[in-house]
Amino acid sequence: MQMNLPNKLTILRVLMIPVFVVFLLCDKIPYNNIIAVVVFTLACITDALDGHIARKNNLISNFGKFMDPLADKLLVCSALLCFVELGQIPAWIAIVIVSREFIISGFRLIASDNGIVIAASKWGKLKTISQMVMSILLIVDFNYSFFNVLEQVFIYLSLVLTVISLVDYLIKNKGVLNEGSR
């Protein structure tokens, strides 16, 4: 199997995750947060690019359908676990966000088994954007009142959008579970 550009970008994103984690967690490395935010931002850019390139050039593949969402979840879950480790977010918030990702992945698997493709909703896209902004703010971690408030706003905005997107997803796709039980 020859790898197309979108799939290479997805693999690159997965490979960037341990680099991001090392720099985020290792405060003995000079400028670790700056390097971590650059790596995280580049990983987010590859997420936007791989899907755009795949759709534009008709390069959608089964590998991409499987690995792209998995790479996204690995990136988000890795960042969340680091933020819990660093004391930047409470564990319960990370658990809610990670749980949503597992639930949606399971739903998509059932849908896929039944030949149903479930597109991302506007709520899911807003959730992803808010999580990326939250992550960038937490990585940079400016120690100013305004930024501390902004970090908190994006933590709870991400949490709320996570729950809204989950409920929206389940309501819109409740028939998928019925299809799977036949």
Rosetta constraint file for C-alpha pairs under 8 A:
AtomPair CA 3 CA 7 HARMONIC 6.07 0.50
AtomPair CA 3 CA 8 HARMONIC 6.37 0.50
AtomPair CA 4 CA 8 HARMONIC 6.30 0.50
AtomPair CA 4 CA 59 HARMONIC 7.15 0.50
AtomPair CA 5 CA 9 HARMONIC 6.19 0.50
AtomPair CA 5 CA 50 HARMONIC 7.36 0.50
AtomPair CA 5 CA 53 HARMONIC 7.81 0.50
AtomPair CA 6 CA 10 HARMONIC 6.31 0.50
AtomPair CA 6 CA 49 HARMONIC 7.42 0.50
AtomPair CA 6 CA 50 HARMONIC 4.16 0.50
AtomPair CA 6 CA 51 HARMONIC 6.77 0.50
AtomPair CA 6 CA 53 HARMONIC 6.24 0.50
AtomPair CA 6 CA 54 HARMONIC 5.75 0.50
AtomPair CA 6 CA 59 HARMONIC 7.45 0.50
AtomPair CA 6 CA 64 HARMONIC 7.38 0.50
AtomPair CA 7 CA 11 HARMONIC 6.24 0.50
AtomPair CA 7 CA 50 HARMONIC 7.05 0.50
AtomPair CA 7 CA 63 HARMONIC 7.31 0.50
AtomPair CA 7 CA 64 HARMONIC 5.70 0.50
AtomPair CA 7 CA 67 HARMONIC 8.00 0.50
AtomPair CA 7 CA 68 HARMONIC 7.86 0.50
AtomPair CA 8 CA 12 HARMONIC 6.06 0.50
AtomPair CA 9 CA 13 HARMONIC 6.18 0.50
AtomPair CA 9 CA 46 HARMONIC 5.74 0.50
AtomPair CA 9 CA 47 HARMONIC 7.67 0.50
AtomPair CA 9 CA 49 HARMONIC 7.83 0.50
AtomPair CA 9 CA 50 HARMONIC 5.93 0.50
AtomPair CA 10 CA 14 HARMONIC 6.49 0.50
AtomPair CA 10 CA 46 HARMONIC 6.91 0.50
AtomPair CA 10 CA 47 HARMONIC 7.01 0.50
AtomPair CA 10 CA 50 HARMONIC 6.70 0.50
AtomPair CA 10 CA 64 HARMONIC 7.56 0.50
AtomPair CA 10 CA 67 HARMONIC 6.92 0.50
AtomPair CA 10 CA 68 HARMONIC 5.80 0.50
AtomPair CA 10 CA 71 HARMONIC 6.64 0.50
AtomPair CA 11 CA 15 HARMONIC 6.25 0.50
AtomPair CA 11 CA 71 HARMONIC 7.80 0.50
AtomPair CA 12 CA 16 HARMONIC 6.15 0.50
AtomPair CA 12 CA 43 HARMONIC 7.88 0.50
AtomPair CA 12 CA 46 HARMONIC 7.94 0.50
AtomPair CA 13 CA 17 HARMONIC 6.65 0.50
AtomPair CA 13 CA 43 HARMONIC 5.08 0.50
AtomPair CA 13 CA 44 HARMONIC 7.99 0.50
AtomPair CA 13 CA 46 HARMONIC 6.50 0.50
AtomPair CA 13 CA 47 HARMONIC 7.47 0.50
AtomPair CA 13 CA 71 HARMONIC 6.66 0.50
AtomPair CA 13 CA 75 HARMONIC 7.95 0.50
AtomPair CA 14 CA 71 HARMONIC 5.58 0.50
AtomPair CA 14 CA 74 HARMONIC 7.44 0.50
AtomPair CA 14 CA 75 HARMONIC 7.38 0.50
AtomPair CA 15 CA 19 HARMONIC 7.40 0.50
AtomPair CA 16 CA 20 HARMONIC 6.07 0.50
AtomPair CA 16 CA 39 HARMONIC 6.75 0.50
AtomPair CA 16 CA 40 HARMONIC 7.78 0.50
AtomPair CA 16 CA 43 HARMONIC 6.68 0.50
AtomPair CA 17 CA 21 HARMONIC 6.17 0.50
AtomPair CA 17 CA 40 HARMONIC 7.81 0.50
AtomPair CA 17 CA 43 HARMONIC 7.96 0.50
AtomPair CA 17 CA 74 HARMONIC 7.66 0.50
AtomPair CA 17 CA 75 HARMONIC 6.03 0.50
AtomPair CA 17 CA 78 HARMONIC 7.34 0.50
AtomPair CA 18 CA 22 HARMONIC 6.08 0.50
AtomPair CA 19 CA 23 HARMONIC 6.34 0.50
AtomPair CA 19 CA 36 HARMONIC 7.80 0.50
AtomPair CA 19 CA 39 HARMONIC 7.50 0.50
AtomPair CA 20 CA 24 HARMONIC 6.05 0.50
AtomPair CA 20 CA 35 HARMONIC 7.81 0.50
AtomPair CA 20 CA 36 HARMONIC 5.01 0.50
AtomPair CA 20 CA 37 HARMONIC 7.78 0.50
AtomPair CA 20 CA 39 HARMONIC 5.73 0.50
AtomPair CA 20 CA 40 HARMONIC 6.19 0.50
AtomPair CA 21 CA 25 HARMONIC 6.00 0.50
AtomPair CA 21 CA 36 HARMONIC 7.39 0.50
AtomPair CA 21 CA 78 HARMONIC 7.16 0.50
AtomPair CA 21 CA 79 HARMONIC 7.34 0.50
AtomPair CA 21 CA 82 HARMONIC 7.16 0.50
AtomPair CA 22 CA 26 HARMONIC 5.79 0.50
AtomPair CA 23 CA 27 HARMONIC 7.41 0.50
AtomPair CA 23 CA 29 HARMONIC 7.23 0.50
AtomPair CA 23 CA 32 HARMONIC 4.93 0.50
AtomPair CA 23 CA 33 HARMONIC 6.65 0.50
AtomPair CA 23 CA 35 HARMONIC 6.54 0.50
AtomPair CA 23 CA 36 HARMONIC 5.20 0.50
AtomPair CA 24 CA 32 HARMONIC 6.09 0.50
AtomPair CA 24 CA 33 HARMONIC 5.71 0.50
AtomPair CA 24 CA 36 HARMONIC 5.28 0.50
AtomPair CA 24 CA 82 HARMONIC 7.54 0.50
AtomPair CA 24 CA 139 HARMONIC 7.08 0.50
AtomPair CA 25 CA 82 HARMONIC 6.97 0.50
AtomPair CA 25 CA 86 HARMONIC 7.70 0.50
AtomPair CA 26 CA 32 HARMONIC 6.82 0.50
AtomPair CA 27 CA 32 HARMONIC 6.08 0.50
AtomPair CA 27 CA 33 HARMONIC 7.90 0.50
AtomPair CA 28 CA 32 HARMONIC 7.72 0.50
AtomPair CA 31 CA 35 HARMONIC 6.33 0.50
AtomPair CA 32 CA 36 HARMONIC 5.98 0.50
AtomPair CA 33 CA 37 HARMONIC 6.01 0.50
AtomPair CA 33 CA 139 HARMONIC 5.98 0.50
AtomPair CA 33 CA 140 HARMONIC 5.89 0.50
AtomPair CA 34 CA 38 HARMONIC 6.22 0.50
AtomPair CA 34 CA 140 HARMONIC 6.78 0.50
AtomPair CA 35 CA 39 HARMONIC 6.17 0.50
AtomPair CA 36 CA 40 HARMONIC 6.01 0.50
AtomPair CA 36 CA 139 HARMONIC 7.05 0.50
AtomPair CA 37 CA 41 HARMONIC 5.90 0.50
AtomPair CA 37 CA 136 HARMONIC 6.14 0.50
AtomPair CA 37 CA 139 HARMONIC 5.98 0.50
AtomPair CA 37 CA 140 HARMONIC 6.64 0.50
AtomPair CA 38 CA 42 HARMONIC 6.09 0.50
AtomPair CA 39 CA 43 HARMONIC 6.15 0.50
AtomPair CA 40 CA 44 HARMONIC 6.26 0.50
AtomPair CA 40 CA 136 HARMONIC 7.64 0.50
AtomPair CA 41 CA 45 HARMONIC 6.20 0.50
AtomPair CA 41 CA 136 HARMONIC 7.55 0.50
AtomPair CA 42 CA 46 HARMONIC 6.26 0.50
AtomPair CA 43 CA 47 HARMONIC 6.43 0.50
AtomPair CA 44 CA 48 HARMONIC 6.60 0.50
AtomPair CA 44 CA 132 HARMONIC 7.48 0.50
AtomPair CA 45 CA 49 HARMONIC 6.07 0.50
AtomPair CA 46 CA 50 HARMONIC 5.83 0.50
AtomPair CA 47 CA 51 HARMONIC 6.77 0.50
AtomPair CA 47 CA 68 HARMONIC 7.56 0.50
AtomPair CA 47 CA 72 HARMONIC 7.25 0.50
AtomPair CA 48 CA 52 HARMONIC 6.36 0.50
AtomPair CA 49 CA 53 HARMONIC 5.94 0.50
AtomPair CA 50 CA 54 HARMONIC 5.99 0.50
AtomPair CA 51 CA 55 HARMONIC 6.12 0.50
AtomPair CA 52 CA 56 HARMONIC 5.96 0.50
AtomPair CA 53 CA 57 HARMONIC 5.89 0.50
AtomPair CA 53 CA 58 HARMONIC 7.99 0.50
AtomPair CA 53 CA 59 HARMONIC 7.42 0.50
AtomPair CA 54 CA 58 HARMONIC 5.58 0.50
AtomPair CA 54 CA 59 HARMONIC 4.38 0.50
AtomPair CA 54 CA 60 HARMONIC 5.12 0.50
AtomPair CA 55 CA 59 HARMONIC 6.45 0.50
AtomPair CA 55 CA 60 HARMONIC 6.42 0.50
AtomPair CA 60 CA 64 HARMONIC 6.47 0.50
AtomPair CA 60 CA 65 HARMONIC 7.26 0.50
AtomPair CA 61 CA 65 HARMONIC 6.19 0.50
AtomPair CA 62 CA 66 HARMONIC 6.22 0.50
AtomPair CA 63 CA 67 HARMONIC 5.84 0.50
AtomPair CA 64 CA 68 HARMONIC 5.35 0.50
AtomPair CA 65 CA 69 HARMONIC 7.12 0.50
AtomPair CA 66 CA 70 HARMONIC 6.58 0.50
AtomPair CA 67 CA 71 HARMONIC 5.85 0.50
AtomPair CA 68 CA 72 HARMONIC 6.31 0.50
AtomPair CA 69 CA 73 HARMONIC 6.20 0.50
AtomPair CA 70 CA 74 HARMONIC 6.12 0.50
AtomPair CA 71 CA 75 HARMONIC 6.15 0.50
AtomPair CA 72 CA 76 HARMONIC 6.22 0.50
AtomPair CA 73 CA 77 HARMONIC 5.81 0.50
AtomPair CA 73 CA 101 HARMONIC 6.77 0.50
AtomPair CA 74 CA 78 HARMONIC 5.84 0.50
AtomPair CA 75 CA 79 HARMONIC 6.24 0.50
AtomPair CA 76 CA 80 HARMONIC 6.15 0.50
AtomPair CA 76 CA 131 HARMONIC 7.68 0.50
AtomPair CA 77 CA 81 HARMONIC 6.11 0.50
AtomPair CA 77 CA 94 HARMONIC 7.89 0.50
AtomPair CA 77 CA 98 HARMONIC 6.29 0.50
AtomPair CA 78 CA 82 HARMONIC 6.26 0.50
AtomPair CA 79 CA 83 HARMONIC 6.18 0.50
AtomPair CA 79 CA 135 HARMONIC 6.99 0.50
AtomPair CA 80 CA 84 HARMONIC 6.26 0.50
AtomPair CA 80 CA 89 HARMONIC 7.92 0.50
AtomPair CA 80 CA 94 HARMONIC 5.77 0.50
AtomPair CA 81 CA 85 HARMONIC 6.18 0.50
AtomPair CA 81 CA 94 HARMONIC 7.12 0.50
AtomPair CA 82 CA 86 HARMONIC 6.05 0.50
AtomPair CA 83 CA 87 HARMONIC 6.10 0.50
AtomPair CA 83 CA 88 HARMONIC 5.03 0.50
AtomPair CA 83 CA 89 HARMONIC 5.76 0.50
AtomPair CA 83 CA 138 HARMONIC 7.52 0.50
AtomPair CA 84 CA 88 HARMONIC 5.87 0.50
AtomPair CA 84 CA 89 HARMONIC 5.24 0.50
AtomPair CA 84 CA 90 HARMONIC 6.04 0.50
AtomPair CA 84 CA 91 HARMONIC 5.72 0.50
AtomPair CA 84 CA 94 HARMONIC 7.41 0.50
AtomPair CA 88 CA 138 HARMONIC 7.18 0.50
AtomPair CA 89 CA 93 HARMONIC 6.97 0.50
AtomPair CA 89 CA 94 HARMONIC 7.43 0.50
AtomPair CA 89 CA 155 HARMONIC 7.65 0.50
AtomPair CA 90 CA 94 HARMONIC 6.93 0.50
AtomPair CA 91 CA 95 HARMONIC 6.15 0.50
AtomPair CA 92 CA 96 HARMONIC 6.24 0.50
AtomPair CA 93 CA 97 HARMONIC 6.31 0.50
AtomPair CA 93 CA 159 HARMONIC 6.76 0.50
AtomPair CA 94 CA 98 HARMONIC 5.97 0.50
AtomPair CA 95 CA 99 HARMONIC 5.80 0.50
AtomPair CA 96 CA 100 HARMONIC 6.28 0.50
AtomPair CA 96 CA 159 HARMONIC 7.54 0.50
AtomPair CA 97 CA 101 HARMONIC 6.58 0.50
AtomPair CA 97 CA 159 HARMONIC 6.69 0.50
AtomPair CA 97 CA 162 HARMONIC 6.21 0.50
AtomPair CA 98 CA 102 HARMONIC 6.44 0.50
AtomPair CA 99 CA 103 HARMONIC 6.15 0.50
AtomPair CA 100 CA 104 HARMONIC 6.12 0.50
AtomPair CA 100 CA 162 HARMONIC 6.96 0.50
AtomPair CA 100 CA 163 HARMONIC 7.52 0.50
AtomPair CA 100 CA 166 HARMONIC 6.34 0.50
AtomPair CA 101 CA 105 HARMONIC 6.06 0.50
AtomPair CA 102 CA 106 HARMONIC 6.15 0.50
AtomPair CA 103 CA 107 HARMONIC 6.20 0.50
AtomPair CA 104 CA 108 HARMONIC 6.07 0.50
AtomPair CA 104 CA 166 HARMONIC 7.39 0.50
AtomPair CA 104 CA 169 HARMONIC 7.87 0.50
AtomPair CA 105 CA 109 HARMONIC 6.18 0.50
AtomPair CA 106 CA 110 HARMONIC 6.36 0.50
AtomPair CA 107 CA 111 HARMONIC 6.17 0.50
AtomPair CA 107 CA 176 HARMONIC 7.54 0.50
AtomPair CA 107 CA 177 HARMONIC 7.80 0.50
AtomPair CA 108 CA 112 HARMONIC 5.92 0.50
AtomPair CA 108 CA 117 HARMONIC 7.64 0.50
AtomPair CA 108 CA 118 HARMONIC 6.80 0.50
AtomPair CA 109 CA 113 HARMONIC 6.20 0.50
AtomPair CA 110 CA 114 HARMONIC 6.52 0.50
AtomPair CA 110 CA 176 HARMONIC 6.98 0.50
AtomPair CA 110 CA 177 HARMONIC 7.28 0.50
AtomPair CA 110 CA 180 HARMONIC 6.32 0.50
AtomPair CA 111 CA 115 HARMONIC 6.32 0.50
AtomPair CA 111 CA 116 HARMONIC 4.83 0.50
AtomPair CA 111 CA 117 HARMONIC 6.51 0.50
AtomPair CA 111 CA 118 HARMONIC 7.26 0.50
AtomPair CA 111 CA 176 HARMONIC 5.70 0.50
AtomPair CA 111 CA 177 HARMONIC 7.95 0.50
AtomPair CA 111 CA 180 HARMONIC 7.64 0.50
AtomPair CA 112 CA 116 HARMONIC 5.24 0.50
AtomPair CA 112 CA 117 HARMONIC 6.19 0.50
AtomPair CA 113 CA 180 HARMONIC 7.97 0.50
AtomPair CA 114 CA 176 HARMONIC 7.99 0.50
AtomPair CA 114 CA 179 HARMONIC 6.95 0.50
AtomPair CA 114 CA 180 HARMONIC 6.88 0.50
AtomPair CA 116 CA 176 HARMONIC 7.98 0.50
AtomPair CA 120 CA 124 HARMONIC 6.02 0.50
AtomPair CA 120 CA 125 HARMONIC 6.90 0.50
AtomPair CA 121 CA 125 HARMONIC 6.34 0.50
AtomPair CA 121 CA 165 HARMONIC 7.72 0.50
AtomPair CA 121 CA 169 HARMONIC 7.57 0.50
AtomPair CA 122 CA 126 HARMONIC 6.10 0.50
AtomPair CA 123 CA 127 HARMONIC 6.03 0.50
AtomPair CA 123 CA 161 HARMONIC 6.74 0.50
AtomPair CA 123 CA 164 HARMONIC 7.00 0.50
AtomPair CA 123 CA 165 HARMONIC 4.89 0.50
AtomPair CA 123 CA 168 HARMONIC 7.60 0.50
AtomPair CA 124 CA 128 HARMONIC 6.20 0.50
AtomPair CA 124 CA 161 HARMONIC 7.67 0.50
AtomPair CA 124 CA 162 HARMONIC 7.50 0.50
AtomPair CA 124 CA 165 HARMONIC 5.26 0.50
AtomPair CA 125 CA 129 HARMONIC 6.24 0.50
AtomPair CA 126 CA 130 HARMONIC 6.07 0.50
AtomPair CA 126 CA 161 HARMONIC 7.06 0.50
AtomPair CA 127 CA 131 HARMONIC 6.09 0.50
AtomPair CA 127 CA 158 HARMONIC 5.85 0.50
AtomPair CA 127 CA 161 HARMONIC 5.04 0.50
AtomPair CA 127 CA 162 HARMONIC 5.72 0.50
AtomPair CA 127 CA 165 HARMONIC 7.11 0.50
AtomPair CA 128 CA 132 HARMONIC 6.17 0.50
AtomPair CA 129 CA 133 HARMONIC 6.21 0.50
AtomPair CA 130 CA 134 HARMONIC 5.94 0.50
AtomPair CA 130 CA 154 HARMONIC 6.38 0.50
AtomPair CA 130 CA 157 HARMONIC 6.86 0.50
AtomPair CA 130 CA 158 HARMONIC 5.33 0.50
AtomPair CA 130 CA 161 HARMONIC 7.97 0.50
AtomPair CA 131 CA 135 HARMONIC 5.97 0.50
AtomPair CA 131 CA 154 HARMONIC 7.44 0.50
AtomPair CA 131 CA 155 HARMONIC 7.64 0.50
AtomPair CA 131 CA 158 HARMONIC 5.45 0.50
AtomPair CA 132 CA 136 HARMONIC 6.18 0.50
AtomPair CA 133 CA 137 HARMONIC 6.16 0.50
AtomPair CA 133 CA 154 HARMONIC 7.18 0.50
AtomPair CA 134 CA 138 HARMONIC 6.13 0.50
AtomPair CA 134 CA 151 HARMONIC 6.21 0.50
AtomPair CA 134 CA 154 HARMONIC 5.04 0.50
AtomPair CA 134 CA 155 HARMONIC 5.94 0.50
AtomPair CA 134 CA 158 HARMONIC 7.38 0.50
AtomPair CA 135 CA 139 HARMONIC 6.00 0.50
AtomPair CA 136 CA 140 HARMONIC 6.14 0.50
AtomPair CA 137 CA 141 HARMONIC 5.79 0.50
AtomPair CA 137 CA 142 HARMONIC 7.68 0.50
AtomPair CA 137 CA 147 HARMONIC 7.66 0.50
AtomPair CA 137 CA 150 HARMONIC 7.92 0.50
AtomPair CA 137 CA 151 HARMONIC 5.93 0.50
AtomPair CA 138 CA 151 HARMONIC 6.44 0.50
AtomPair CA 141 CA 147 HARMONIC 7.67 0.50
AtomPair CA 141 CA 148 HARMONIC 7.80 0.50
AtomPair CA 142 CA 147 HARMONIC 6.09 0.50
AtomPair CA 142 CA 148 HARMONIC 7.30 0.50
AtomPair CA 143 CA 147 HARMONIC 6.95 0.50
AtomPair CA 143 CA 148 HARMONIC 6.75 0.50
AtomPair CA 144 CA 148 HARMONIC 6.11 0.50
AtomPair CA 145 CA 149 HARMONIC 6.20 0.50
AtomPair CA 146 CA 150 HARMONIC 6.16 0.50
AtomPair CA 147 CA 151 HARMONIC 5.96 0.50
AtomPair CA 148 CA 152 HARMONIC 6.37 0.50
AtomPair CA 149 CA 153 HARMONIC 6.16 0.50
AtomPair CA 150 CA 154 HARMONIC 6.23 0.50
AtomPair CA 151 CA 155 HARMONIC 6.13 0.50
AtomPair CA 152 CA 156 HARMONIC 6.29 0.50
AtomPair CA 153 CA 157 HARMONIC 5.90 0.50
AtomPair CA 154 CA 158 HARMONIC 5.78 0.50
AtomPair CA 155 CA 159 HARMONIC 6.30 0.50
AtomPair CA 156 CA 160 HARMONIC 6.06 0.50
AtomPair CA 157 CA 161 HARMONIC 6.01 0.50
AtomPair CA 158 CA 162 HARMONIC 5.91 0.50
AtomPair CA 159 CA 163 HARMONIC 6.43 0.50
AtomPair CA 160 CA 164 HARMONIC 6.15 0.50
AtomPair CA 161 CA 165 HARMONIC 5.80 0.50
AtomPair CA 162 CA 166 HARMONIC 6.16 0.50
AtomPair CA 163 CA 167 HARMONIC 6.21 0.50
AtomPair CA 164 CA 168 HARMONIC 6.00 0.50
AtomPair CA 165 CA 169 HARMONIC 5.88 0.50
AtomPair CA 166 CA 170 HARMONIC 6.13 0.50
AtomPair CA 167 CA 171 HARMONIC 6.09 0.50
AtomPair CA 168 CA 172 HARMONIC 6.06 0.50
AtomPair CA 169 CA 173 HARMONIC 6.01 0.50
AtomPair CA 170 CA 174 HARMONIC 5.45 0.50
AtomPair CA 173 CA 177 HARMONIC 7.95 0.50
AtomPair CA 174 CA 178 HARMONIC 7.27 0.50
AtomPair CA 175 CA 179 HARMONIC 6.25 0.50
AtomPair CA 176 CA 180 HARMONIC 6.29 0.50
AtomPair CA 177 CA 181 HARMONIC 6.46 0.50
AtomPair CA 178 CA 182 HARMONIC 6.82 0.50
